[in-house]
Amino acid sequence: MSFPIDIVFTWVDGSDPQWQRKEREFRKCSDGEDSKKRFRDYGLLKNAIARVWRFAPWVHRVYLITDNQAPEWAKQDERIVTIDHTDFIPSNFLPTFNSNCIEMNIWRISSLQEHFVLFNDDIFLTQAVTPDDFFDRQGLPILNGGMHIIQPKNDFSRIVFNNMVVVNELYPKWKFFRGTFSKHFNLNYGVRGNLRGVLAAPYNVWTGFFEDHLACPHLKSWFATLYSEKPSVFEETSSHRFRQPDDYSHWLIKNLYIASGEFSPRRKNFGVQYGLKSESQLPEIGRIMTKQKMIVLNDELSDEAALHMLPDLKQVLEMI
């Protein structure tokens, strides 16, 4: 590749007492258990970043975005650029506890490269990856562009719906689908992925795209362009200190690449999203990590289960 690629990690230490006090001060009503899980820290950030050096040594820089919580080991590593929320999010939106606000403002980091890949601390590389796994030779993102029909299951589904409203406004299906057909129906998506596309194809609007929750390649300039065209998308989301159903997410920009055809298809078995529910899953997690290039470990554990599982989970991650 002739262009540098940065990796961005967003991270919150939900166990930090000072952060907890600030969060309680600004939260008018509690989200309960879901909120705890969303901010729970397993102490695996160092492992996740170490996997970048091991499996993606070609990366230009790693950016670590925190709420004034950057660990000392990260500050001392010259390969890591530690960024505080105050460094790039407009002050009138701070403090924020909304991941959508943080991710929708990343493009404001002046030193960040045009090509970057957005990670979270629950995303782990498990095998060697190359720049070609994230961007094609023309510099376009590598994504799963399979069509999907949004399923209204919860408040998060509403955010996905909000994204698609903007996508349909800017890149209407009737205008772009015919020219990008081979990117929406592709052997890389497998039989099931293409069957989902068959169900979505007859609609005259984009009904959704497959959301794989993996690390997402992005083009910084597309955020800036969308901001110039739709500043309300950023301002409304950023004004919410906590995640709200009427937010927009960085998937909006991802879906703009797909609707416009400005991407290349990614194979379906590049990575996997896995829900952590019990300690009995650890052997399966180990097996998955030997077959995929990336795994996302979603926290679905009770507090008690999380406490018991953490040491063994760390051991599994350190072995592979």
C-alpha positions as CSV (number, residue, x, y, z in Angstrom):
1,M,0.0,0.0,0.0
2,S,1.2,3.5,-0.8
3,F,-0.7,5.2,2.0
4,P,-0.3,4.9,5.8
5,I,-3.0,3.4,7.9
6,D,-3.7,4.2,11.6
7,I,-5.7,2.1,14.1
8,V,-7.9,3.8,16.6
9,F,-8.9,2.3,19.9
10,T,-11.7,3.8,22.1
11,W,-11.5,2.8,25.7
12,V,-13.2,3.6,29.0
13,D,-12.1,2.3,32.4
14,G,-15.5,1.8,34.0
15,S,-13.9,0.7,37.2
16,D,-12.2,4.1,37.8
17,P,-13.8,5.7,40.9
18,Q,-13.3,9.2,39.6
19,W,-14.9,8.4,36.3
20,Q,-17.8,6.6,38.1
21,R,-18.5,9.8,40.2
22,K,-18.5,11.9,37.1
23,E,-20.8,9.5,35.3
24,R,-23.3,9.4,38.2
25,E,-23.3,13.2,38.4
26,F,-24.4,13.5,34.8
27,R,-26.7,10.5,34.5
28,K,-30.2,11.5,35.5
29,C,-31.6,8.0,35.3
30,S,-29.6,4.8,35.3
31,D,-29.5,2.2,32.5
32,G,-28.9,-0.5,35.1
33,E,-27.1,-3.6,34.1
34,D,-26.7,-2.7,30.4
35,S,-24.8,0.4,31.4
36,K,-22.5,-1.6,33.7
37,K,-21.7,-4.0,30.9
38,R,-21.1,-1.3,28.3
39,F,-18.4,0.4,30.5
40,R,-17.0,-2.7,32.2
41,D,-13.2,-3.0,31.8
42,Y,-11.6,-6.5,31.7
43,G,-8.1,-5.2,31.7
44,L,-7.5,-6.6,28.2
45,L,-6.7,-3.4,26.4
46,K,-2.9,-4.0,26.6
47,N,-3.5,-7.5,25.1
48,A,-5.6,-6.0,22.3
49,I,-3.0,-3.4,21.4
50,A,-0.1,-5.9,21.6
51,R,-1.9,-8.0,19.0
52,V,-1.7,-5.1,16.6
53,W,2.1,-5.1,16.9
54,R,2.2,-8.8,16.5
55,F,-0.3,-9.3,13.7
56,A,-0.2,-5.9,11.9
57,P,3.3,-4.5,12.3
58,W,2.7,-2.4,9.1
59,V,0.3,-0.1,11.0
60,H,1.5,3.6,11.0
61,R,0.3,4.5,14.5
62,V,-2.1,3.3,17.2
63,Y,-4.4,6.0,18.6
64,L,-5.8,5.4,22.1
65,I,-8.8,7.6,22.9
66,T,-9.8,7.9,26.6
67,D,-11.5,10.2,29.0
68,N,-8.3,11.3,30.7
69,Q,-7.6,7.7,31.6
70,A,-4.7,6.7,29.4
71,P,-2.7,4.0,31.2
72,E,1.0,4.8,32.0
73,W,2.2,2.0,29.8
74,A,0.4,3.5,26.8
75,K,1.8,7.0,27.5
76,Q,5.3,5.6,27.6
77,D,5.0,3.7,24.3
78,E,6.1,6.0,21.4
79,R,4.1,3.9,19.0
80,I,0.8,4.9,20.7
81,V,-0.7,8.3,20.5
82,T,-2.9,8.9,23.5
83,I,-5.8,11.3,22.9
84,D,-8.2,12.8,25.4
85,H,-11.8,13.7,24.7
86,T,-10.9,17.3,25.2
87,D,-8.4,17.1,22.4
88,F,-11.0,16.7,19.6
89,I,-14.6,16.8,20.9
90,P,-16.0,20.4,21.0
91,S,-16.1,21.5,24.7
92,N,-19.9,22.2,24.7
93,F,-20.4,18.4,24.3
94,L,-18.2,17.4,27.2
95,P,-18.1,15.4,29.3
96,T,-19.5,12.6,27.2
97,F,-20.3,9.0,28.0
98,N,-21.8,8.3,24.6
99,S,-19.6,6.1,22.3
100,N,-21.5,7.4,19.3
101,C,-20.4,11.0,20.1
102,I,-16.8,9.9,20.5
103,E,-16.7,7.9,17.3
104,M,-18.5,10.5,15.2
105,N,-15.9,13.1,16.2
106,I,-12.8,11.1,15.6
107,W,-12.3,12.7,12.2
108,R,-11.5,16.0,14.0
109,I,-8.1,14.6,15.2
110,S,-5.8,16.6,13.0
111,S,-2.8,14.1,13.0
112,L,-5.0,11.1,12.2
113,Q,-4.3,9.6,8.8
114,E,-7.0,9.7,6.0
115,H,-7.1,5.9,6.2
116,F,-7.8,4.5,9.6
117,V,-9.4,1.4,11.2
118,L,-11.8,1.8,14.2
119,F,-11.4,-0.8,16.9
120,N,-12.8,-1.1,20.4
121,D,-11.1,-2.8,23.4
122,D,-13.3,-5.9,22.9
123,I,-11.8,-6.5,19.4
124,F,-8.8,-8.8,19.1
125,L,-6.7,-9.7,16.1
126,T,-6.0,-13.5,16.2
127,Q,-4.0,-14.0,13.0
128,A,-1.7,-11.9,10.7
129,V,-3.6,-9.3,8.7
130,T,-2.4,-7.1,5.9
131,P,-3.5,-3.7,4.6
132,D,-5.4,-5.5,1.9
133,D,-7.7,-6.9,4.6
134,F,-9.0,-3.3,5.3
135,F,-8.4,-1.3,2.1
136,D,-8.1,-2.1,-1.6
137,R,-5.4,-0.9,-3.9
138,Q,-7.5,2.2,-4.7
139,G,-7.7,3.0,-1.0
140,L,-11.4,2.1,-0.7
141,P,-12.6,0.3,2.5
142,I,-13.0,-3.5,2.4
143,L,-16.5,-4.2,3.8
144,N,-19.4,-6.7,3.8
145,G,-21.8,-4.9,1.5
146,G,-24.6,-7.5,1.7
147,M,-28.1,-6.1,1.9
148,H,-30.2,-6.8,5.0
149,I,-33.6,-5.8,6.4
150,I,-33.4,-4.0,9.7
151,Q,-35.1,-5.9,12.5
152,P,-36.7,-3.6,15.1
153,K,-35.6,-5.4,18.3
154,N,-34.4,-2.7,20.6
155,D,-33.3,0.9,20.9
156,F,-30.0,0.1,19.2
157,S,-32.0,-0.9,16.1
158,R,-33.4,2.6,16.0
159,I,-29.9,4.0,15.7
160,V,-29.3,1.7,12.7
161,F,-32.6,2.9,11.2
162,N,-31.6,6.5,11.7
163,N,-28.4,5.8,9.8
164,M,-30.3,4.3,6.9
165,V,-32.6,7.3,6.6
166,V,-29.6,9.5,5.8
167,V,-28.1,6.9,3.5
168,N,-31.3,6.8,1.4
169,E,-31.4,10.5,1.2
170,L,-27.9,10.9,0.0
171,Y,-27.5,7.8,-2.1
172,P,-31.0,6.6,-3.1
173,K,-31.2,2.9,-4.1
174,W,-32.9,3.6,-7.5
175,K,-29.9,5.7,-8.6
176,F,-27.0,3.5,-7.3
177,F,-28.1,-0.1,-7.0
178,R,-27.8,-1.2,-10.7
179,G,-24.2,0.1,-11.0
180,T,-23.1,-1.6,-7.7
181,F,-25.1,-4.9,-8.1
182,S,-22.0,-7.1,-8.0
183,K,-20.8,-5.6,-4.8
184,H,-24.1,-6.3,-3.0
185,F,-24.3,-9.9,-4.4
186,N,-20.9,-11.4,-4.1
187,L,-19.4,-14.9,-3.5
188,N,-17.5,-13.4,-0.5
189,Y,-20.8,-13.1,1.5
190,G,-21.7,-16.8,1.3
191,V,-25.1,-18.4,0.6
192,R,-26.9,-17.0,3.6
193,G,-25.6,-13.5,3.1
194,N,-26.7,-13.5,-0.6
195,L,-30.1,-14.9,0.4
196,R,-30.6,-12.0,2.8
197,G,-29.8,-9.8,-0.2
198,V,-32.5,-11.5,-2.3
199,L,-35.1,-10.7,0.3
200,A,-34.0,-7.0,0.5
201,A,-33.5,-6.4,-3.3
202,P,-37.2,-5.9,-4.3
203,Y,-37.6,-2.8,-2.0
204,N,-37.1,0.5,-3.7
205,V,-35.1,1.9,-0.7
206,W,-32.0,0.5,1.1
207,T,-33.5,-1.5,4.0
208,G,-30.2,-2.0,5.7
209,F,-26.8,-3.6,5.3
210,F,-25.2,-6.5,7.1
211,E,-23.6,-5.1,10.3
212,D,-20.8,-7.4,11.4
213,H,-19.5,-5.4,14.4
214,L,-15.9,-6.0,13.4
215,A,-13.2,-3.4,13.2
216,C,-14.3,-0.9,10.6
217,P,-12.0,0.7,8.0
218,H,-12.8,4.4,7.5
219,L,-11.9,7.4,5.3
220,K,-11.5,10.6,7.4
221,S,-12.5,12.8,4.5
222,W,-16.0,11.2,4.3
223,F,-16.7,12.3,7.8
224,A,-15.7,15.8,7.0
225,T,-17.9,15.8,3.8
226,L,-20.9,14.5,5.7
227,Y,-20.4,17.1,8.3
228,S,-20.5,19.9,5.6
229,E,-23.7,18.4,4.2
230,K,-25.4,17.2,7.4
231,P,-24.0,19.0,10.4
232,S,-27.1,18.1,12.4
233,V,-26.2,14.4,12.3
234,F,-23.0,15.2,14.3
235,E,-24.5,17.9,16.5
236,E,-27.6,16.0,17.6
237,T,-25.6,12.9,18.5
238,S,-22.8,14.8,20.2
239,S,-25.4,16.7,22.3
240,H,-26.4,13.5,24.0
241,R,-24.1,12.7,26.9
242,F,-25.4,9.2,27.0
243,R,-26.4,6.9,24.1
244,Q,-29.9,7.7,22.9
245,P,-32.2,6.0,20.4
246,D,-32.1,9.1,18.1
247,D,-28.3,9.0,17.8
248,Y,-26.4,8.3,14.6
249,S,-23.3,6.1,14.6
250,H,-20.1,5.7,12.6
251,W,-21.9,2.9,10.8
252,L,-23.7,5.7,8.9
253,I,-20.4,6.6,7.2
254,K,-19.7,2.9,6.6
255,N,-23.1,2.5,5.0
256,L,-22.5,5.5,2.8
257,Y,-19.4,3.8,1.3
258,I,-21.6,0.7,0.6
259,A,-24.6,2.5,-0.9
260,S,-22.4,4.6,-3.2
261,G,-20.3,1.5,-4.2
262,E,-17.1,3.1,-2.9
263,F,-15.9,-0.1,-1.3
264,S,-14.7,-3.6,-2.1
265,P,-16.4,-6.8,-0.8
266,R,-14.9,-8.6,2.2
267,R,-15.2,-12.3,2.8
268,K,-17.7,-13.4,5.4
269,N,-15.3,-15.4,7.5
270,F,-12.8,-12.6,8.1
271,G,-13.9,-12.3,11.7
272,V,-16.6,-13.2,14.1
273,Q,-18.7,-11.6,16.9
274,Y,-19.1,-13.7,20.0
275,G,-21.3,-13.2,23.0
276,L,-19.7,-13.9,26.4
277,K,-22.3,-15.6,28.6
278,S,-20.5,-18.2,30.7
279,E,-17.1,-19.7,31.5
280,S,-18.0,-22.9,29.6
281,Q,-17.5,-21.0,26.4
282,L,-13.8,-20.6,26.8
283,P,-12.7,-23.7,24.9
284,E,-14.9,-22.6,22.0
285,I,-13.5,-19.1,22.0
286,G,-10.0,-20.7,21.8
287,R,-11.0,-22.8,18.8
288,I,-12.6,-19.8,17.0
289,M,-9.5,-17.7,17.5
290,T,-7.5,-20.3,15.5
291,K,-9.8,-20.1,12.5
292,Q,-10.6,-16.3,12.2
293,K,-8.4,-13.3,11.8
294,M,-10.4,-11.2,14.3
295,I,-12.9,-11.9,17.2
296,V,-15.2,-9.4,18.9
297,L,-16.1,-10.5,22.5
298,N,-19.4,-8.9,23.5
299,D,-20.0,-8.7,27.2
300,E,-23.2,-10.5,28.1
301,L,-22.0,-11.7,31.6
302,S,-23.5,-11.2,35.0
303,D,-21.2,-9.4,37.5
304,E,-20.5,-12.7,39.3
305,A,-19.7,-14.6,36.1
306,A,-17.5,-11.8,34.8
307,L,-15.5,-12.0,38.1
308,H,-14.9,-15.7,37.8
309,M,-14.3,-15.8,34.1
310,L,-11.7,-13.0,33.7
311,P,-8.5,-14.9,34.8
312,D,-9.3,-17.8,32.5
313,L,-10.2,-15.5,29.6
314,K,-6.9,-13.7,30.0
315,Q,-5.1,-17.0,29.9
316,V,-6.9,-18.0,26.6
317,L,-6.0,-14.7,25.0
318,E,-2.4,-15.0,26.1
319,M,-2.1,-18.5,24.6
320,I,-3.2,-17.6,21.1
